[in-house]
Amino acid sequence: MSVLEQVDRILLTAAIVLILVAGLLLLVRIWRGPSMLDRAISLDVIAALIIAGLGAKSAVALDSFYFPVMLVLAFLGFTGSVGIARFIAVRDRPAVTVPSRAPAPETDETKEGPQ
């Protein structure tokens, strides 16, 4: 193996280790997350980590088989994020109150309509 191939393997191994550590930290965030929004964002980032892991696996194996899978996962992650954002936007929308109409003041004039 040449020096460049060794450097390539070392960098790919480091990338895989960092992806695994980030996944473990995200699992902790999902478990302990103080709000539902934190958990939803963590799930979205886990989808991105899965895509990164597949990209690293493709780079290690020198195989482009996983690229369409990564594209579909990216699309699903995006639509899931948009869905969660819309759900939270609707849930956190302040309630709209319609002011009631006050009775019109009485006057001595009478209105006559068409006869």
MARVOBA-883716 format. One record per residue (C-alpha): residue number from 1; residue in three letters; chain; z negated, y, x negated. Coordinates in Angstrom, 3 decimals. Example, Ala and Ser with C-alpha at 12.3 -4.5 7.8 and 13.67 -1.06 7.14 Angstrom:
<rs>
   resi   resn   chain          z          y          x
      1    Ala       A     -7.800     -4.500    -12.300
      2    Ser       A     -7.140     -1.060    -13.670
</rs>
This chain:
<rs>
   resi   resn   chain          z          y          x
      1    Met       A      0.000      0.000      0.000
      2    Ser       A      0.817      3.446     -1.239
      3    Val       A     -1.654      6.301     -1.377
      4    Leu       A     -0.112      7.958      1.679
      5    Glu       A     -0.472      4.784      3.734
      6    Gln       A     -4.132      4.509      2.711
      7    Val       A     -4.767      8.123      3.678
      8    Asp       A     -2.994      7.482      6.979
      9    Arg       A     -5.198      4.453      7.734
     10    Ile       A     -8.365      6.335      6.785
     11    Leu       A     -7.470      9.270      9.044
     12    Leu       A     -6.562      6.996     11.949
     13    Thr       A     -9.821      5.084     11.539
     14    Ala       A    -11.767      8.362     11.496
     15    Ala       A     -9.926      9.504     14.626
     16    Ile       A    -10.790      6.281     16.448
     17    Val       A    -14.443      6.562     15.424
     18    Leu       A    -14.581     10.180     16.648
     19    Ile       A    -12.965      9.199     19.949
     20    Leu       A    -15.566      6.461     20.435
     21    Val       A    -18.452      8.813     19.613
     22    Ala       A    -17.082     11.424     22.024
     23    Gly       A    -16.788      8.724     24.705
     24    Leu       A    -20.418      7.726     24.231
     25    Leu       A    -21.550     11.346     24.454
     26    Leu       A    -19.512     11.798     27.622
     27    Leu       A    -21.119      8.724     29.153
     28    Val       A    -24.491     10.318     28.460
     29    Arg       A    -23.270     13.519     30.154
     30    Ile       A    -22.124     11.534     33.173
     31    Trp       A    -25.457      9.729     33.362
     32    Arg       A    -27.669     12.807     32.913
     33    Gly       A    -25.364     15.597     34.086
     34    Pro       A    -27.340     18.209     35.982
     35    Ser       A    -24.604     18.873     38.517
     36    Met       A    -21.726     17.098     40.144
     37    Leu       A    -19.302     19.486     38.462
     38    Asp       A    -20.557     18.398     35.016
     39    Arg       A    -19.941     14.785     35.941
     40    Ala       A    -16.446     15.550     37.250
     41    Ile       A    -15.501     17.434     34.104
     42    Ser       A    -16.857     14.584     31.991
     43    Leu       A    -14.693     12.094     33.858
     44    Asp       A    -11.672     14.313     33.267
     45    Val       A    -12.432     14.493     29.555
     46    Ile       A    -12.855     10.707     29.443
     47    Ala       A     -9.320     10.414     30.837
     48    Ala       A     -8.146     12.647     27.986
     49    Leu       A    -10.058     10.477     25.496
     50    Ile       A     -8.386      7.358     26.855
     51    Ile       A     -5.030      9.041     26.314
     52    Ala       A     -6.055      9.970     22.761
     53    Gly       A     -7.225      6.404     22.140
     54    Leu       A     -3.920      5.013     23.315
     55    Gly       A     -2.130      7.479     21.067
     56    Ala       A     -4.228      6.337     18.099
     57    Lys       A     -3.524      2.694     18.963
     58    Ser       A      0.194      3.473     19.102
     59    Ala       A     -0.018      5.167     15.727
     60    Val       A     -1.890      2.230     14.158
     61    Ala       A      0.512     -0.360     15.589
     62    Leu       A      3.598      1.825     15.040
     63    Asp       A      4.582      1.037     18.618
     64    Ser       A      5.781      3.473     21.288
     65    Phe       A      5.029      1.149     24.203
     66    Tyr       A      2.016      3.192     25.391
     67    Phe       A      3.758      6.580     25.653
     68    Pro       A      4.783      6.167     29.327
     69    Val       A      1.284      4.899     30.111
     70    Met       A     -0.169      7.976     28.432
     71    Leu       A      2.143     10.201     30.489
     72    Val       A      1.059      8.588     33.769
     73    Leu       A     -2.612      8.869     32.788
     74    Ala       A     -2.131     12.553     31.950
     75    Phe       A     -0.548     13.124     35.364
     76    Leu       A     -3.380     11.302     37.134
     77    Gly       A     -5.974     13.234     35.152
     78    Phe       A     -4.327     16.529     36.072
     79    Thr       A     -4.102     15.725     39.779
     80    Gly       A     -7.693     14.494     39.761
     81    Ser       A     -8.858     17.724     38.155
     82    Val       A     -6.980     19.821     40.677
     83    Gly       A     -8.414     17.769     43.535
     84    Ile       A    -11.945     18.150     42.251
     85    Ala       A    -11.463     21.890     41.741
     86    Arg       A    -10.181     22.313     45.294
     87    Phe       A    -13.047     20.263     46.706
     88    Ile       A    -15.627     22.326     44.850
     89    Ala       A    -13.884     25.574     45.803
     90    Val       A    -14.035     24.622     49.494
     91    Arg       A    -17.606     23.381     49.233
     92    Asp       A    -18.878     26.501     47.456
     93    Arg       A    -17.005     28.983     49.632
     94    Pro       A    -19.423     31.384     51.297
     95    Ala       A    -19.665     31.157     55.060
     96    Val       A    -17.682     33.847     56.845
     97    Thr       A    -19.495     35.516     59.697
     98    Val       A    -17.544     37.357     62.333
     99    Pro       A    -19.341     40.490     63.502
    100    Ser       A    -19.810     40.627     67.250
    101    Arg       A    -18.269     43.481     69.144
    102    Ala       A    -20.679     46.083     70.400
    103    Pro       A    -20.200     47.093     74.035
    104    Ala       A    -18.097     50.201     74.461
    105    Pro       A    -20.015     53.323     75.426
    106    Glu       A    -19.736     54.203     79.101
    107    Thr       A    -17.791     57.299     80.008
    108    Asp       A    -17.182     59.118     83.242
    109    Glu       A    -13.447     58.702     82.929
    110    Thr       A    -11.773     55.751     84.571
    111    Lys       A     -8.707     54.125     83.196
    112    Glu       A     -5.997     53.363     85.604
    113    Gly       A     -3.498     50.700     84.802
    114    Pro       A      0.021     50.293     86.159
    115    Gln       A      0.179     49.706     89.885
</rs>
